[in-house]
Amino acid sequence: MKGYSYRLIILLATLLTPLVGLGEDVDQLLTAEIDQYISGLQSDNINTVEITANKISASGLSDSRLFVEVEQAIDKYHKKQMITPKDEAWVPVMTSLLRALGSSGDNKYISVLNRIVDESSSRGTRNRAVRAATKVSWYAKRNRIMQDMKNHQPGTSLITTRYLNLFTYSDQIMNRYAAEEIYRLDEADEILLGKVMSDLNKGATQDLGGHHADVMAWYCRVLGKLAKDKYGEDIQRLIDNKSVHKKIRKHCRKELDRH
């Protein structure tokens, strides 16, 4: 009996070890990602701060370590903007930081966004703060979807796993958002682009109603911008296929012409 129990313990330890290792790997990758974003936010280069804020907005993260830094960066540039309110150079970085703060999905930051609305003399800054505040709850849902790591594969970046979650989620709004964000960031690895191409091939001739045609059009835009060399011929076949929705064909054609 003791021998059986010992063998059972060894078996359980063997089965659980890979899971522990995967968890540690994810934690290490997450910490490194957050540290990189924090470093970018603390940069003295305003362009670096703006780019970092945009990446944070797209990251699907909600870790408090990160958003404490986002709030501090907002305070820093808000003060600069208050000193020279007519200087439009502060608007892009402020709008990016405010969007990033809203993307935390944490309601406690709504008061910060409302304070900017009350204090800022910049219309662009105030408008972004208002929009960010109204989208906090939507971002909270998005973050929950993106942060689900149950299908994460070792060797895959965390951001890729997060966007695969959005592309496979049963909500066309989330599917479209994923494509829009990748298009805006102007970067995605081959795993994501291959997924987008596969879904576009399957869905281009379907009529699923709702936002389906819009989603497929955005998929075409992503591929035309980021993977024209690899998927240009596939996109052209969709353009030539009269059974494909005209909106999809239109955006496919425009994106190929643009790039």
ROZALO-658439 format. One record per residue: residue number from 1; residue in three letters; x, y, z of N, C-alpha, C in turn. Coordinates in Angstrom, 1 decimal, always signed. Layout:
# ROZALO-658439
     k     r      npx      npy      npz     capx     capy     capz      cpx      cpy      cpz
   NUM   Ala        X        Y        Z        X        Y        Z        X        Y        Z
...
This chain:
# ROZALO-658439
     k     r      npx      npy      npz     capx     capy     capz      cpx      cpy      cpz
     1   Met     +0.8     -1.2     +0.0     +0.0     +0.0     +0.0     +0.9     +1.3     +0.0
     2   Lys     +2.0     +1.2     +0.8     +2.8     +2.3     +0.9     +3.5     +2.5     -0.5
     3   Gly     +3.9     +1.4     -1.1     +4.5     +1.5     -2.4     +3.6     +2.1     -3.4
     4   Tyr     +2.3     +1.8     -3.4     +1.3     +2.3     -4.3     +1.2     +3.8     -4.1
     5   Ser     +1.1     +4.3     -2.8     +1.0     +5.7     -2.5     +2.2     +6.5     -3.0
     6   Tyr     +3.4     +5.9     -2.8     +4.6     +6.5     -3.2     +4.6     +6.7     -4.8
     7   Arg     +4.2     +5.6     -5.5     +4.2     +5.7     -6.9     +3.2     +6.8     -7.4
     8   Leu     +2.1     +6.9     -6.7     +1.0     +7.8     -7.0     +1.6     +9.3     -6.9
     9   Ile     +2.3     +9.5     -5.8     +2.9    +10.8     -5.5     +3.9    +11.2     -6.6
    10   Ile     +4.7    +10.2     -7.0     +5.7    +10.5     -8.1     +5.0    +10.8     -9.4
    11   Leu     +3.9    +10.0     -9.7     +3.1    +10.2    -10.9     +2.5    +11.6    -11.0
    12   Leu     +1.9    +12.0     -9.8     +1.3    +13.4     -9.8     +2.3    +14.5     -9.9
    13   Ala     +3.5    +14.3     -9.3     +4.6    +15.2     -9.4     +5.0    +15.4    -10.9
    14   Thr     +5.1    +14.3    -11.6     +5.5    +14.3    -13.0     +4.5    +15.0    -13.8
    15   Leu     +3.2    +14.7    -13.6     +2.2    +15.4    -14.4     +2.1    +16.9    -14.1
    16   Leu     +2.3    +17.3    -12.9     +2.2    +18.7    -12.5     +3.4    +19.6    -12.8
    17   Thr     +4.6    +18.9    -12.9     +5.8    +19.7    -13.2     +5.7    +20.6    -14.4
    18   Pro     +5.3    +20.0    -15.6     +5.2    +20.9    -16.8     +4.3    +22.1    -16.6
    19   Leu     +3.2    +21.9    -15.8     +2.3    +23.0    -15.6     +3.0    +24.1    -14.8
    20   Val     +3.7    +23.7    -13.7     +4.4    +24.7    -12.9     +5.4    +25.4    -13.7
    21   Gly     +6.1    +24.7    -14.6     +7.2    +25.3    -15.4     +6.5    +26.3    -16.4
    22   Leu     +5.4    +26.0    -16.9     +4.7    +26.9    -17.9     +4.3    +28.1    -17.1
    23   Gly     +3.7    +28.0    -15.9     +3.3    +29.1    -15.1     +4.5    +30.0    -14.8
    24   Glu     +5.6    +29.5    -14.5     +6.8    +30.3    -14.2     +7.2    +31.0    -15.4
    25   Asp     +7.2    +30.4    -16.6     +7.6    +31.0    -17.8     +6.7    +32.2    -18.1
    26   Val     +5.4    +32.0    -18.0     +4.4    +33.1    -18.2     +4.7    +34.2    -17.3
    27   Asp     +4.9    +33.9    -16.0     +5.1    +35.0    -15.0     +6.4    +35.8    -15.4
    28   Gln     +7.4    +35.0    -15.8     +8.7    +35.7    -16.2     +8.5    +36.6    -17.4
    29   Leu     +7.8    +36.1    -18.4     +7.5    +36.9    -19.6     +6.7    +38.1    -19.2
    30   Leu     +5.7    +37.9    -18.4     +4.9    +39.1    -18.0     +5.7    +40.1    -17.2
    31   Thr     +6.5    +39.7    -16.3     +7.3    +40.7    -15.6     +8.2    +41.4    -16.5
    32   Ala     +8.9    +40.7    -17.4     +9.8    +41.4    -18.4     +9.0    +42.4    -19.3
    33   Glu     +7.8    +42.0    -19.7     +7.0    +42.9    -20.5     +6.6    +44.2    -19.7
    34   Ile     +6.2    +44.0    -18.5     +5.8    +45.2    -17.7     +7.0    +46.1    -17.4
    35   Asp     +8.2    +45.4    -17.1     +9.4    +46.2    -16.9     +9.8    +47.0    -18.1
    36   Gln     +9.6    +46.5    -19.3     +9.9    +47.2    -20.5     +9.0    +48.4    -20.7
    37   Tyr     +7.7    +48.2    -20.4     +6.8    +49.3    -20.6     +7.1    +50.4    -19.5
    38   Ile     +7.4    +50.0    -18.3     +7.7    +51.0    -17.3     +8.9    +51.8    -17.7
    39   Ser     +9.9    +51.1    -18.2    +11.1    +51.8    -18.7    +10.8    +52.8    -19.8
    40   Gly     +9.9    +52.4    -20.7     +9.5    +53.4    -21.7     +8.8    +54.6    -21.2
    41   Leu     +7.9    +54.3    -20.2     +7.1    +55.5    -19.7     +8.0    +56.4    -18.9
    42   Gln     +9.1    +55.9    -18.4    +10.0    +56.8    -17.6    +11.1    +57.5    -18.5
    43   Ser    +11.0    +57.2    -19.8    +12.0    +57.8    -20.7    +11.8    +59.4    -20.7
    44   Asp    +12.9    +60.1    -21.0    +12.9    +61.5    -21.2    +12.5    +61.9    -22.6
    45   Asn    +12.4    +60.9    -23.4    +12.0    +61.1    -24.8    +10.5    +61.0    -25.0
    46   Ile     +9.9    +62.1    -25.3     +8.4    +62.2    -25.4     +7.9    +61.2    -26.4
    47   Asn     +8.6    +61.0    -27.5     +8.1    +60.0    -28.5     +8.1    +58.6    -28.0
    48   Thr     +9.1    +58.2    -27.2     +9.2    +56.9    -26.6     +8.0    +56.7    -25.6
    49   Val     +7.7    +57.7    -24.9     +6.6    +57.7    -23.9     +5.3    +57.4    -24.7
    50   Glu     +5.1    +58.2    -25.8     +3.9    +58.0    -26.6     +3.8    +56.7    -27.2
    51   Ile     +4.8    +56.2    -27.8     +4.8    +54.8    -28.4     +4.5    +53.8    -27.3
    52   Thr     +5.2    +53.9    -26.2     +5.0    +52.9    -25.1     +3.5    +53.0    -24.6
    53   Ala     +3.0    +54.1    -24.5     +1.6    +54.2    -24.1     +0.6    +53.6    -25.0
    54   Asn     +0.9    +53.7    -26.3     +0.1    +53.0    -27.3     +0.2    +51.5    -27.2
    55   Lys     +1.4    +51.0    -27.0     +1.5    +49.6    -26.8     +0.8    +49.1    -25.6
    56   Ile     +0.9    +49.9    -24.5     +0.2    +49.5    -23.3     -1.3    +49.4    -23.5
    57   Ser     -1.9    +50.4    -24.3     -3.3    +50.3    -24.6     -3.7    +49.1    -25.3
    58   Ala     -2.8    +48.6    -26.1     -3.1    +47.4    -26.9     -2.7    +46.1    -26.2
    59   Ser     -2.1    +46.2    -25.1     -1.5    +45.0    -24.4     -2.5    +44.1    -23.7
    60   Gly     -3.6    +44.6    -23.3     -4.6    +43.8    -22.6     -4.2    +43.6    -21.1
    61   Leu     -3.2    +44.4    -20.6     -2.8    +44.2    -19.2     -3.6    +45.1    -18.3
    62   Ser     -3.6    +44.7    -17.0     -4.3    +45.5    -16.0     -3.5    +45.5    -14.7
    63   Asp     -2.3    +45.1    -14.8     -1.4    +45.0    -13.6     -1.2    +46.4    -13.0
    64   Ser     -1.4    +46.5    -11.7     -1.3    +47.8    -11.0     +0.1    +48.4    -11.0
    65   Arg     +1.1    +47.6    -11.1     +2.5    +48.1    -11.2     +2.6    +49.0    -12.4
    66   Leu     +2.0    +48.6    -13.5     +2.1    +49.3    -14.7     +1.3    +50.6    -14.7
    67   Phe     +0.1    +50.6    -14.2     -0.8    +51.7    -14.3     -0.5    +52.8    -13.3
    68   Val     +0.2    +52.5    -12.2     +0.7    +53.5    -11.3     +1.7    +54.4    -12.1
    69   Glu     +2.5    +53.8    -12.9     +3.4    +54.5    -13.8     +2.7    +55.3    -14.8
    70   Val     +1.7    +54.8    -15.4     +0.9    +55.5    -16.4     +0.3    +56.8    -15.8
    71   Glu     -0.3    +56.6    -14.6     -0.8    +57.8    -13.9     +0.2    +58.8    -13.6
    72   Gln     +1.4    +58.4    -13.2     +2.5    +59.4    -12.9     +2.9    +60.1    -14.2
    73   Ala     +3.0    +59.4    -15.3     +3.3    +60.0    -16.5     +2.3    +61.0    -17.0
    74   Ile     +1.0    +60.7    -16.7     -0.1    +61.7    -17.0     +0.1    +62.9    -16.2
    75   Asp     +0.3    +62.8    -14.9     +0.5    +63.9    -14.1     +1.7    +64.8    -14.6
    76   Lys     +2.8    +64.1    -15.0     +4.0    +64.9    -15.4     +3.7    +65.7    -16.7
    77   Tyr     +3.0    +65.1    -17.7     +2.8    +65.8    -18.9     +1.6    +66.7    -18.8
    78   His     +0.7    +66.5    -17.9     -0.5    +67.4    -17.6     +0.1    +68.7    -17.1
    79   Lys     +1.0    +68.6    -16.2     +1.6    +69.8    -15.6     +2.4    +70.6    -16.7
    80   Lys     +3.1    +69.9    -17.6     +3.8    +70.6    -18.6     +2.7    +71.3    -19.6
    81   Gln     +1.6    +70.6    -19.8     +0.6    +71.2    -20.7     -0.1    +72.4    -20.0
    82   Met     -0.2    +72.3    -18.7     -0.8    +73.4    -18.0     +0.1    +74.7    -18.1
    83   Ile     +1.4    +74.5    -18.1     +2.3    +75.6    -18.1     +2.3    +76.3    -19.5
    84   Thr     +2.3    +75.4    -20.5     +2.2    +76.0    -21.9     +1.0    +75.4    -22.6
    85   Pro     -0.2    +75.9    -22.3     -1.4    +75.3    -22.8     -1.6    +75.4    -24.3
    86   Lys     -0.9    +76.3    -25.0     -1.1    +76.5    -26.4     -0.1    +75.6    -27.2
    87   Asp     +0.8    +74.9    -26.5     +1.8    +74.1    -27.2     +1.1    +72.7    -27.5
    88   Glu     +0.8    +72.5    -28.8     +0.2    +71.3    -29.3     +1.0    +70.1    -29.2
    89   Ala     +2.3    +70.3    -28.9     +3.2    +69.1    -28.8     +2.9    +68.2    -27.7
    90   Trp     +2.1    +68.7    -26.7     +1.8    +67.8    -25.5     +0.5    +66.9    -25.8
    91   Val     -0.2    +67.3    -26.8     -1.5    +66.6    -27.0     -1.3    +65.1    -27.4
    92   Pro     -0.5    +64.8    -28.3     -0.3    +63.3    -28.7     +0.1    +62.4    -27.5
    93   Val     +1.0    +62.9    -26.8     +1.5    +62.0    -25.7     +0.4    +62.0    -24.6
    94   Met     -0.3    +63.0    -24.3     -1.4    +63.0    -23.3     -2.5    +62.1    -23.8
    95   Thr     -2.9    +62.2    -25.1     -4.0    +61.4    -25.5     -3.7    +59.9    -25.5
    96   Ser     -2.4    +59.6    -25.8     -2.0    +58.2    -25.7     -1.9    +57.7    -24.3
    97   Leu     -1.5    +58.5    -23.4     -1.4    +58.1    -22.0     -2.8    +58.0    -21.4
    98   Leu     -3.7    +58.9    -21.7     -5.1    +58.8    -21.2     -5.8    +57.5    -21.7
    99   Arg     -5.6    +57.2    -23.0     -6.1    +56.0    -23.5     -5.6    +54.8    -22.8
   100   Ala     -4.3    +54.8    -22.5     -3.6    +53.7    -21.8     -4.2    +53.5    -20.4
   101   Leu     -4.5    +54.6    -19.7     -5.0    +54.5    -18.4     -6.4    +53.9    -18.4
   102   Gly     -7.2    +54.4    -19.4     -8.6    +53.8    -19.5     -8.5    +52.3    -19.9
   103   Ser     -7.5    +51.9    -20.6     -7.3    +50.5    -21.0     -7.0    +49.5    -19.8
   104   Ser     -6.7    +50.1    -18.7     -6.5    +49.3    -17.5     -7.8    +48.5    -17.1
   105   Gly     -8.9    +49.1    -17.5    -10.2    +48.5    -17.1    -10.5    +48.7    -15.6
   106   Asp     -9.8    +49.5    -14.9    -10.0    +49.7    -13.5    -10.7    +51.0    -13.2
   107   Asn    -11.9    +50.9    -12.6    -12.8    +52.0    -12.4    -12.2    +53.1    -11.5
   108   Lys    -11.2    +52.7    -10.7    -10.6    +53.7     -9.8     -9.9    +54.9    -10.6
   109   Tyr     -9.5    +54.6    -11.8     -8.9    +55.6    -12.6     -9.8    +56.6    -13.3
   110   Ile    -11.1    +56.3    -13.2    -12.1    +57.3    -13.8    -12.0    +58.6    -13.2
   111   Ser    -11.7    +58.7    -11.9    -11.5    +60.0    -11.2    -10.3    +60.8    -11.7
   112   Val     -9.3    +60.1    -12.1     -8.1    +60.7    -12.7     -8.5    +61.3    -14.1
   113   Leu     -9.2    +60.5    -14.8     -9.6    +61.0    -16.2    -10.6    +62.2    -16.1
   114   Asn    -11.5    +62.1    -15.1    -12.4    +63.2    -14.9    -11.7    +64.5    -14.4
   115   Arg    -10.6    +64.3    -13.6     -9.8    +65.5    -13.2     -9.2    +66.2    -14.4
   116   Ile     -8.7    +65.4    -15.3     -8.1    +66.0    -16.5     -9.1    +66.7    -17.3
   117   Val    -10.3    +66.2    -17.4    -11.4    +66.9    -18.1    -11.7    +68.2    -17.5
   118   Asp    -11.7    +68.3    -16.1    -12.0    +69.5    -15.4    -10.8    +70.5    -15.5
   119   Glu     -9.6    +70.0    -15.6     -8.4    +70.9    -15.4     -7.8    +71.3    -16.8
   120   Ser     -7.8    +70.5    -17.7     -7.1    +70.7    -19.0     -7.7    +71.8    -19.8
   121   Ser     -6.9    +72.6    -20.4     -7.4    +73.7    -21.4     -7.3    +73.2    -22.8
   122   Ser     -6.8    +71.9    -23.0     -6.7    +71.4    -24.3     -8.0    +70.6    -24.7
   123   Arg     -8.7    +71.0    -25.8     -9.9    +70.3    -26.2     -9.5    +68.8    -26.5
   124   Gly     -8.4    +68.6    -27.3     -8.1    +67.2    -27.6     -7.8    +66.4    -26.5
   125   Thr     -7.1    +66.9    -25.4     -6.9    +66.1    -24.2     -8.2    +65.8    -23.5
   126   Arg     -9.0    +66.8    -23.3    -10.3    +66.6    -22.6    -11.1    +65.6    -23.3
   127   Asn    -11.2    +65.7    -24.7    -12.0    +64.7    -25.4    -11.5    +63.3    -25.2
   128   Arg    -10.2    +63.1    -25.2     -9.7    +61.8    -25.0     -9.9    +61.3    -23.6
   129   Ala     -9.9    +62.1    -22.6    -10.1    +61.7    -21.3    -11.6    +61.3    -21.1
   130   Val    -12.5    +62.0    -21.8    -13.9    +61.6    -21.7    -14.1    +60.3    -22.4
   131   Arg    -13.5    +60.0    -23.5    -13.7    +58.8    -24.2    -13.1    +57.6    -23.4
   132   Ala    -11.9    +57.9    -22.9    -11.3    +56.8    -22.1    -12.1    +56.4    -20.9
   133   Ala    -12.7    +57.4    -20.2    -13.6    +57.1    -19.0    -14.8    +56.3    -19.4
   134   Thr    -15.4    +56.6    -20.6    -16.6    +55.8    -21.0    -16.3    +54.4    -21.4
   135   Lys    -15.0    +54.1    -21.7    -14.6    +52.8    -22.2    -14.0    +51.9    -21.2
   136   Val    -13.9    +52.3    -19.9    -13.2    +51.6    -18.9    -13.8    +50.2    -18.7
   137   Ser    -15.1    +50.1    -18.7    -15.8    +48.8    -18.5    -15.6    +47.9    -19.7
   138   Trp    -15.6    +48.5    -20.9    -15.4    +47.6    -22.1    -13.9    +47.1    -22.0
   139   Tyr    -13.0    +47.9    -21.6    -11.6    +47.4    -21.5    -11.5    +46.3    -20.5
   140   Ala    -12.3    +46.4    -19.4    -12.2    +45.4    -18.4    -12.6    +44.0    -19.0
   141   Lys    -13.6    +44.0    -19.8    -14.0    +42.8    -20.5    -12.9    +42.3    -21.4
   142   Arg    -12.4    +43.2    -22.2    -11.4    +42.9    -23.2    -10.2    +42.3    -22.5
   143   Asn     -9.8    +42.9    -21.3     -8.6    +42.4    -20.6     -8.8    +41.0    -20.1
   144   Arg    -10.0    +40.7    -19.6    -10.3    +39.3    -19.1    -10.1    +38.3    -20.3
   145   Ile    -10.6    +38.6    -21.4    -10.4    +37.7    -22.6     -9.0    +37.6    -23.0
   146   Met     -8.2    +38.7    -23.0     -6.9    +38.6    -23.5     -5.9    +37.9    -22.5
   147   Gln     -6.2    +38.0    -21.2     -5.3    +37.5    -20.2     -5.5    +36.0    -19.9
   148   Asp     -6.5    +35.4    -20.6     -6.7    +34.0    -20.4     -5.5    +33.2    -21.1
   149   Met     -4.7    +32.5    -20.3     -3.5    +31.8    -20.8     -3.7    +30.3    -20.9
   150   Lys     -4.9    +29.8    -20.8     -5.1    +28.4    -20.8     -4.6    +27.8    -22.2
   151   Asn     -4.7    +28.5    -23.2     -4.2    +28.0    -24.5     -2.8    +28.5    -25.0
   152   His     -2.2    +29.1    -24.0     -0.8    +29.6    -24.3     +0.1    +28.5    -24.6
   153   Gln     +0.9    +28.6    -25.7     +1.9    +27.7    -26.1     +3.3    +28.2    -25.8
   154   Pro     +4.1    +27.4    -25.1     +5.5    +27.8    -24.8     +6.2    +28.2    -26.1
   155   Gly     +7.0    +29.3    -26.1     +7.6    +29.8    -27.3     +6.8    +30.8    -28.0
   156   Thr     +5.6    +31.0    -27.6     +4.7    +32.0    -28.2     +4.7    +33.2    -27.3
   157   Ser     +4.8    +34.4    -27.9     +4.8    +35.6    -27.1     +3.4    +35.8    -26.4
   158   Leu     +3.4    +36.4    -25.3     +2.2    +36.6    -24.5     +1.2    +37.5    -25.3
   159   Ile     +1.7    +38.5    -26.0     +0.9    +39.4    -26.8     +0.2    +38.6    -27.9
   160   Thr     +0.9    +37.7    -28.5     +0.3    +36.9    -29.6     -0.8    +36.0    -29.0
   161   Thr     -0.6    +35.4    -27.9     -1.6    +34.6    -27.2     -2.8    +35.5    -26.9
   162   Arg     -2.6    +36.7    -26.5     -3.7    +37.6    -26.1     -4.6    +37.9    -27.4
   163   Tyr     -3.9    +38.1    -28.5     -4.6    +38.5    -29.7     -5.3    +37.3    -30.3
   164   Leu     -4.7    +36.1    -30.2     -5.3    +34.9    -30.6     -6.6    +34.7    -29.8
   165   Asn     -6.6    +35.0    -28.6     -7.8    +35.0    -27.8     -8.9    +35.8    -28.3
   166   Leu     -8.6    +37.1    -28.8     -9.5    +38.0    -29.3    -10.1    +37.5    -30.7
   167   Phe     -9.2    +37.0    -31.5     -9.6    +36.5    -32.8    -10.4    +35.3    -32.8
   168   Thr    -10.3    +34.4    -31.7    -11.1    +33.2    -31.6    -12.3    +33.4    -30.7
   169   Tyr    -12.5    +34.6    -30.1    -13.6    +34.9    -29.2    -14.9    +35.0    -30.1
   170   Ser    -16.0    +34.5    -29.5    -17.3    +34.5    -30.2    -18.0    +35.9    -30.1
   171   Asp    -17.3    +36.9    -30.5    -17.9    +38.2    -30.5    -17.3    +39.0    -31.7
   172   Gln    -18.1    +39.4    -32.6    -17.5    +40.1    -33.8    -16.9    +41.4    -33.5
   173   Ile    -17.4    +42.1    -32.4    -16.8    +43.3    -32.0    -15.3    +43.1    -31.6
   174   Met    -15.1    +42.1    -30.8    -13.8    +41.8    -30.3    -12.9    +41.4    -31.5
   175   Asn    -13.4    +40.6    -32.4    -12.6    +40.2    -33.6    -12.2    +41.4    -34.4
   176   Arg    -13.1    +42.3    -34.6    -12.8    +43.5    -35.4    -11.8    +44.4    -34.6
   177   Tyr    -12.0    +44.6    -33.3    -11.1    +45.3    -32.5     -9.7    +44.8    -32.6
   178   Ala     -9.5    +43.5    -32.5     -8.2    +42.9    -32.6     -7.5    +43.3    -34.0
   179   Ala     -8.2    +43.2    -35.0     -7.7    +43.6    -36.3     -7.4    +45.1    -36.4
   180   Glu     -8.2    +45.9    -35.9     -8.0    +47.4    -35.9     -6.7    +47.7    -35.1
   181   Glu     -6.6    +47.1    -33.9     -5.4    +47.4    -33.1     -4.1    +47.0    -33.7
   182   Ile     -4.1    +45.8    -34.3     -2.9    +45.3    -35.0     -2.6    +46.3    -36.2
   183   Tyr     -3.6    +46.7    -36.9     -3.4    +47.6    -38.0     -2.8    +48.9    -37.5
   184   Arg     -3.3    +49.4    -36.4     -2.8    +50.7    -35.8     -1.4    +50.5    -35.3
   185   Leu     -1.1    +49.4    -34.7     +0.3    +49.2    -34.2     +1.3    +48.9    -35.3
   186   Asp     +0.8    +48.4    -36.4     +1.6    +48.2    -37.6     +2.6    +47.0    -37.3
   187   Glu     +2.2    +46.0    -36.5     +3.1    +44.9    -36.3     +2.3    +43.7    -35.8
   188   Ala     +2.7    +42.5    -36.2     +2.1    +41.3    -35.7     +3.0    +40.1    -36.2
   189   Asp     +3.1    +39.1    -35.4     +3.9    +38.0    -35.8     +3.2    +37.0    -36.8
   190   Glu     +3.9    +36.1    -37.4     +3.3    +35.3    -38.4     +2.2    +34.4    -37.9
   191   Ile     +2.2    +34.0    -36.7     +1.1    +33.2    -36.1     -0.2    +33.9    -36.2
   192   Leu     -0.2    +35.2    -35.9     -1.4    +36.0    -35.9     -1.8    +36.2    -37.4
   193   Leu     -0.9    +36.6    -38.2     -1.2    +36.9    -39.6     -1.7    +35.6    -40.3
   194   Gly     -1.2    +34.5    -40.0     -1.7    +33.2    -40.5     -3.1    +32.9    -40.1
   195   Lys     -3.4    +33.2    -38.8     -4.8    +33.0    -38.3     -5.7    +33.9    -39.0
   196   Val     -5.3    +35.2    -39.2     -6.2    +36.2    -39.9     -6.4    +35.7    -41.4
   197   Met     -5.4    +35.2    -42.0     -5.6    +34.8    -43.4     -6.5    +33.6    -43.5
   198   Ser     -6.3    +32.6    -42.6     -7.2    +31.4    -42.5     -8.6    +31.8    -42.3
   199   Asp     -8.9    +32.7    -41.4    -10.3    +33.1    -41.1    -10.9    +33.9    -42.2
   200   Leu    -10.0    +34.7    -42.9    -10.5    +35.5    -44.0    -10.9    +34.5    -45.2
   201   Asn    -10.1    +33.6    -45.4    -10.4    +32.6    -46.5    -11.7    +31.9    -46.2
   202   Lys    -12.0    +31.5    -44.9    -13.2    +30.8    -44.6    -14.4    +31.7    -44.6
   203   Gly    -14.2    +33.0    -44.1    -15.4    +33.8    -43.9    -15.7    +34.8    -45.0
   204   Ala    -14.8    +35.0    -46.0    -15.0    +36.0    -47.0    -16.3    +35.7    -47.9
   205   Thr    -16.6    +34.5    -48.1    -17.8    +34.2    -48.9    -19.0    +33.9    -48.1
   206   Gln    -18.9    +34.0    -46.8    -20.0    +33.7    -45.9    -20.8    +35.0    -45.6
   207   Asp    -22.1    +34.9    -45.2    -22.9    +36.0    -44.8    -23.5    +35.6    -43.4
   208   Leu    -22.7    +36.0    -42.4    -23.1    +35.7    -41.0    -23.8    +36.8    -40.3
   209   Gly    -24.1    +37.9    -41.1    -24.8    +39.0    -40.5    -24.0    +39.8    -39.5
   210   Gly    -24.7    +40.7    -38.8    -24.0    +41.5    -37.8    -22.8    +42.3    -38.4
   211   His    -21.7    +42.2    -37.8    -20.5    +42.9    -38.3    -19.5    +42.1    -39.1
   212   His    -20.0    +40.9    -39.6    -19.2    +40.0    -40.2    -18.4    +40.6    -41.4
   213   Ala    -19.1    +41.2    -42.3    -18.4    +41.8    -43.5    -17.4    +42.8    -43.0
   214   Asp    -17.7    +43.6    -42.0    -16.8    +44.6    -41.5    -15.5    +44.0    -40.9
   215   Val    -15.7    +42.9    -40.2    -14.6    +42.1    -39.6    -13.7    +41.6    -40.8
   216   Met    -14.3    +41.0    -41.8    -13.5    +40.5    -42.9    -12.8    +41.6    -43.6
   217   Ala    -13.4    +42.7    -43.8    -12.8    +43.9    -44.4    -11.5    +44.3    -43.7
   218   Trp    -11.6    +44.3    -42.3    -10.5    +44.7    -41.5     -9.4    +43.7    -41.6
   219   Tyr     -9.8    +42.4    -41.7     -8.8    +41.4    -41.8     -8.0    +41.6    -43.1
   220   Cys     -8.7    +42.0    -44.2     -8.0    +42.2    -45.5     -7.1    +43.4    -45.3
   221   Arg     -7.5    +44.4    -44.6     -6.7    +45.6    -44.4     -5.4    +45.2    -43.7
   222   Val     -5.5    +44.4    -42.6     -4.3    +44.0    -41.9     -3.3    +43.3    -42.8
   223   Leu     -3.8    +42.3    -43.5     -3.0    +41.5    -44.4     -2.4    +42.3    -45.5
   224   Gly     -3.1    +43.2    -46.1     -2.6    +44.1    -47.1     -1.5    +45.0    -46.6
   225   Lys     -1.6    +45.4    -45.4     -0.6    +46.3    -44.8     +0.6    +45.6    -44.3
   226   Leu     +0.4    +44.5    -43.6     +1.5    +43.8    -42.9     +2.1    +42.6    -43.6
   227   Ala     +1.3    +42.0    -44.6     +1.8    +40.8    -45.2     +1.5    +40.7    -46.7
   228   Lys     +1.6    +41.8    -47.3     +1.3    +41.9    -48.8     +2.2    +40.9    -49.6
   229   Asp     +3.4    +40.9    -49.2     +4.4    +40.0    -50.0     +4.0    +38.5    -49.9
   230   Lys     +3.5    +38.1    -48.7     +3.2    +36.7    -48.5     +1.8    +36.4    -49.0
   231   Tyr     +0.8    +37.3    -48.7     -0.6    +36.9    -48.9     -1.2    +37.8    -50.1
   232   Gly     -0.4    +38.5    -50.8     -1.0    +39.4    -51.8     -1.8    +38.6    -52.9
   233   Glu     -1.3    +37.4    -53.3     -2.0    +36.6    -54.3     -3.3    +36.1    -53.8
   234   Asp     -3.3    +35.7    -52.5     -4.5    +35.2    -51.9     -5.6    +36.3    -51.8
   235   Ile     -5.1    +37.5    -51.4     -6.0    +38.7    -51.4     -6.6    +39.0    -52.8
   236   Gln     -5.7    +38.9    -53.8     -6.2    +39.2    -55.1     -7.2    +38.2    -55.6
   237   Arg     -7.1    +37.0    -55.2     -8.1    +36.0    -55.5     -9.5    +36.3    -54.9
   238   Leu     -9.4    +36.9    -53.7    -10.7    +37.3    -53.1    -11.3    +38.5    -53.8
   239   Ile    -10.4    +39.4    -54.2    -10.9    +40.6    -55.0    -11.6    +40.2    -56.3
   240   Asp    -11.0    +39.1    -56.9    -11.6    +38.7    -58.2    -12.8    +37.8    -58.0
   241   Asn    -13.1    +37.3    -56.8    -14.2    +36.4    -56.6    -15.5    +37.2    -56.3
   242   Lys    -16.4    +37.1    -57.3    -17.6    +37.9    -57.2    -18.6    +37.4    -56.1
   243   Ser    -18.3    +36.3    -55.5    -19.2    +35.8    -54.4    -18.7    +36.4    -53.1
   244   Val    -17.6    +37.1    -53.1    -17.1    +37.8    -51.9    -17.9    +39.1    -51.7
   245   His    -18.3    +39.4    -50.5    -19.1    +40.7    -50.3    -18.3    +41.9    -50.9
   246   Lys    -19.0    +42.8    -51.5    -18.4    +43.9    -52.2    -17.6    +44.8    -51.2
   247   Lys    -18.1    +44.9    -50.0    -17.3    +45.7    -49.0    -16.0    +45.1    -48.7
   248   Ile    -15.9    +43.8    -48.6    -14.6    +43.1    -48.4    -13.7    +43.3    -49.6
   249   Arg    -14.2    +43.1    -50.8    -13.4    +43.2    -52.0    -12.9    +44.7    -52.1
   250   Lys    -13.8    +45.6    -51.7    -13.4    +47.0    -51.8    -12.2    +47.3    -50.9
   251   His    -12.3    +46.9    -49.7    -11.2    +47.2    -48.7     -9.9    +46.4    -49.1
   252   Cys    -10.1    +45.2    -49.6     -8.9    +44.4    -50.0     -8.2    +45.1    -51.2
   253   Arg     -9.0    +45.6    -52.1     -8.4    +46.3    -53.3     -7.7    +47.6    -52.8
   254   Lys     -8.3    +48.4    -51.9     -7.8    +49.7    -51.5     -6.5    +49.4    -50.7
   255   Glu     -6.4    +48.4    -49.9     -5.2    +48.1    -49.1     -4.0    +47.6    -50.0
   256   Leu     -4.3    +46.8    -51.0     -3.3    +46.4    -51.9     -2.7    +47.6    -52.7
   257   Asp     -3.6    +48.5    -53.1     -3.2    +49.6    -53.9     -2.4    +50.6    -53.0
   258   Arg     -2.7    +50.6    -51.7     -2.1    +51.6    -50.8     -0.6    +51.1    -50.5
   259   His     -0.4    +49.8    -50.5     +0.9    +49.3    -50.1     +1.5    +48.5    -51.2
